């Protein structure tokens, strides 16, 4: 069955309604009709099987058949603080990291960040990232949409991580193996805060500040990876060690 988004407020109604682009996809793109069954995701962790009751171009009415809680969300909440990258690399990372199961994504302005986000464009980019995350949730079978926070500066990101059970920052100048460095972390952390740098990496001063806030500085190995490759590799490793990969 095809998967679509529905607003949580609609799911408590006798005949929930799907509007806008999602309704267009149901009726106009996939040409589904009354009597067809679809899966609905409300973004809060619940999935619904529903039967289409009425169908128009931008207005689809459904009847919920059943609801369930699919086991597609990782047992550990991963927050990724990503040093600002150029252009569409950030779009790509939101998509792929959502597929990997992250819980929250924070764009961060660091010392070596090349693009400095313009305030007037920030809201539009954040809306785009939220839409990309929603599409990735549908594609990957997830039920929770990652939270996309507004851009913040490095020091603010350190403060945001204060309550996390485990804090990791990836630094290309580290030499100890990743698994050896994180061996002291409990195998059942509830949430992990992961800091990843921009194209220029982190400065020594930023690494020192992170260490003072309880971050473990770790390496991804002897090869220098592109920033976007490092982010995907890091989240995959963390999901393997502490999550469900």
C-alpha distance (Angstrom), angle and dihedral (degrees) to the residues before:
residue distance angle dihedral
X1 . . .
X2 3.80 . .
X3 3.80 117.6 .
X4 3.81 124.5 -134.6
X5 3.80 138.1 170.1
X6 3.78 124.3 -106.9
X7 3.79 128.2 -176.6
X8 3.84 111.4 -105.1
X9 3.81 90.2 -129.0
X10 3.81 90.1 61.4
X11 3.80 95.5 55.4
X12 3.81 93.7 72.8
X13 3.82 92.6 57.3
X14 3.81 123.6 96.0
X15 3.80 90.9 -121.8
X16 3.80 109.5 20.9
X17 3.79 117.7 -154.4
X18 3.79 128.2 -141.2
X19 3.81 115.6 -156.6
X20 3.78 140.5 177.7
X21 3.82 124.8 17.3
X22 3.80 93.9 -8.8
X23 3.81 90.8 55.5
X24 3.79 89.2 47.6
X25 3.79 90.5 53.8
X26 3.79 91.8 49.7
X27 3.80 97.0 47.1
X28 3.79 105.1 22.3
X29 3.80 106.1 31.2
X30 3.80 104.4 30.7
X31 3.84 93.7 24.9
X32 3.78 93.3 -140.9
X33 3.78 117.2 175.5
X34 3.83 140.0 -155.8
X35 3.78 109.0 -67.2
X36 3.82 94.0 33.5
X37 3.81 116.9 120.3
X38 3.79 123.6 -131.2
X39 3.81 138.0 174.4
X40 3.78 118.9 -117.4
X41 3.81 128.1 -159.3
X42 3.80 121.5 -164.5
X43 3.81 96.0 -168.7
X44 3.82 94.0 -117.5
X45 3.80 98.4 90.5
X46 3.81 100.6 -83.8
X47 3.79 126.4 111.7
X48 3.82 124.8 -163.2
X49 3.76 134.0 -161.2
X50 3.80 107.8 -144.4
X51 3.79 139.2 178.7
X52 3.78 118.8 -136.8
X53 3.82 109.1 -117.3
X54 3.79 100.4 176.7
X55 3.77 131.4 4.5
X56 3.81 132.7 -159.5
X57 3.80 133.3 156.1
X58 3.82 97.1 -87.5
X59 3.79 101.6 6.4
X60 3.80 124.8 66.6
X61 3.80 122.3 175.9
X62 3.79 118.8 -159.6
X63 3.78 141.9 -178.3
X64 3.81 116.1 -137.5
X65 3.80 111.9 -127.9
X66 3.79 98.9 -177.2
X67 3.78 142.6 -23.9
X68 3.79 130.9 -138.2
X69 3.80 143.1 174.7
X70 3.83 105.9 -125.3
X71 3.81 116.8 -152.0
X72 3.80 93.4 -124.0
X73 3.80 99.6 112.6
X74 3.80 120.5 92.2
X75 3.83 117.7 -110.0
X76 3.80 89.8 -128.9
X77 3.81 125.0 60.6
X78 3.79 109.7 -130.8
X79 3.79 119.9 -163.0
X80 3.81 114.2 -167.0
X81 3.80 118.8 -157.8
X82 3.80 104.1 -166.1
X83 3.77 124.0 -164.4
X84 3.81 107.7 -128.1
X85 3.81 114.1 -86.4
X86 3.78 130.0 -165.7
X87 3.79 125.1 -82.4
X88 3.81 117.1 -50.5
X89 3.80 96.4 2.5
X90 3.79 89.1 90.0
X91 3.82 90.4 52.8
X92 3.79 90.3 52.3
X93 3.80 92.7 48.9
X94 3.80 93.4 51.3
X95 3.80 89.0 54.6
X96 3.80 97.4 46.1
X97 3.80 97.1 40.2
X98 3.80 90.3 49.6
X99 3.80 88.0 54.3
X100 3.81 88.4 51.0
X101 3.79 90.3 56.5
X102 3.81 107.0 -106.8
X103 3.79 117.8 167.4
X104 3.81 101.9 -151.2
X105 3.82 136.2 12.8
X106 3.80 125.2 -158.1
X107 3.83 124.2 -174.3
X108 3.80 108.3 -144.8
X109 3.80 132.8 -162.6
X110 3.81 107.9 -138.4
X111 3.80 134.2 177.7
X112 3.81 93.2 -92.7
X113 3.80 98.4 37.0
X114 3.79 106.9 131.3
X115 3.80 100.6 -159.3
X116 3.79 114.3 55.8
X117 3.81 105.0 -156.4
X118 3.79 114.2 -119.0
X119 3.79 112.1 -130.8
X120 3.82 94.0 -133.0
X121 3.81 91.1 55.1
X122 3.80 97.3 41.9
X123 3.81 97.1 83.1
X124 3.80 92.8 48.5
X125 3.80 92.4 49.3
X126 3.78 91.8 47.5
X127 3.81 90.4 52.2
X128 3.80 88.8 50.4
X129 3.82 91.4 50.5
X130 3.80 90.8 49.5
X131 3.80 90.2 52.5
X132 3.81 91.5 47.8
X133 3.81 89.5 50.8
X134 3.82 91.4 50.9
X135 3.79 91.6 51.3
X136 3.81 90.8 48.2
X137 3.81 90.2 50.5
X138 3.80 90.5 55.1
X139 3.80 92.6 46.5
X140 3.80 95.9 46.9
X141 3.79 98.3 45.1
X142 3.79 94.3 -114.6
X143 3.79 123.3 145.3
X144 3.83 101.4 -158.8
X145 3.79 122.9 70.6
X146 3.82 112.1 -142.0
X147 3.78 115.3 -116.0
X148 3.81 111.8 -111.9
X149 3.79 110.9 -154.2
X150 3.83 126.3 -159.8
X151 3.83 116.8 -97.2
X152 3.80 114.6 -81.1
X153 3.80 136.2 179.7
X154 3.80 124.6 -99.3
X155 3.80 95.8 -101.9
X156 3.81 91.2 50.6
X157 3.79 90.1 51.8
X158 3.80 90.2 54.5
X159 3.80 89.0 54.1
X160 3.81 90.9 48.5
X161 3.81 90.0 56.1
X162 3.80 94.1 53.8
X163 3.82 96.9 104.3
X164 3.83 97.1 41.9
X165 3.81 117.3 118.3
X166 3.81 92.7 -135.9
X167 3.81 129.6 20.3
X168 3.80 123.0 -164.9
X169 3.79 130.6 178.3
X170 3.81 120.4 -170.6
X171 3.81 114.4 -138.3
X172 3.80 125.6 178.3
X173 3.82 93.3 -145.6
X174 3.81 94.3 61.4
X175 3.79 115.5 104.1
X176 3.81 106.6 -172.0
X177 3.84 115.0 97.4
X178 3.78 115.6 -98.1
X179 3.81 95.6 -122.6
X180 3.80 91.4 50.2
X181 3.79 93.2 50.3
X182 3.81 95.1 49.5
X183 3.81 94.7 41.4
X184 3.79 90.3 102.9
X185 3.81 93.2 59.3
X186 3.77 114.3 100.8
X187 3.79 112.8 -105.0
X188 3.79 91.6 -125.9
X189 3.82 107.1 50.9
X190 3.80 112.9 162.1
X191 3.77 94.1 -144.3
X192 3.79 137.8 6.9
X193 3.80 126.9 -157.6
X194 3.80 111.9 -150.0
X195 3.80 122.7 -166.2
X196 3.81 118.7 -161.0
X197 3.77 126.5 -179.4
X198 3.82 135.5 -127.8
X199 3.82 125.1 -109.9
X200 3.82 90.3 -71.6
X201 3.80 94.5 48.0
X202 3.79 124.7 -138.3
X203 3.78 126.5 -45.2
X204 3.80 120.5 -119.7
X205 3.80 88.3 -112.4
X206 3.80 91.3 56.1
X207 3.80 91.5 49.8
X208 3.81 90.1 50.0
X209 3.81 91.0 50.0
X210 3.81 91.1 48.5
X211 3.80 91.8 50.1
X212 3.81 89.7 52.1
X213 3.82 87.3 56.3
X214 3.80 93.1 53.0
X215 3.80 100.5 -94.6
X216 3.80 120.2 149.9
X217 3.81 110.0 -134.8
X218 3.81 108.6 -141.7
X219 3.80 140.9 177.0
X220 3.81 132.3 -129.8
X221 3.77 92.1 -151.9
X222 3.81 139.9 -82.5
X223 3.82 96.6 -52.8
X224 3.79 123.6 83.8
X225 3.80 107.5 -124.0
X226 3.77 127.8 -159.8
X227 3.81 110.0 -101.0
X228 3.80 94.0 -110.1
X229 3.82 92.0 46.9
X230 3.80 90.5 50.4
X231 3.80 92.0 52.5
X232 3.79 93.5 52.3
X233 3.82 92.7 43.7
X234 3.81 92.2 48.3
X235 3.80 94.6 51.0
X236 3.79 91.3 46.1
X237 3.81 90.7 53.0
X238 3.80 92.6 48.3
X239 3.79 92.0 48.8
X240 3.82 88.7 50.1
X241 3.81 94.4 50.0
X242 3.80 100.6 37.0
X243 3.79 107.2 10.5
X244 3.79 136.9 46.0
X245 3.82 106.5 -71.7
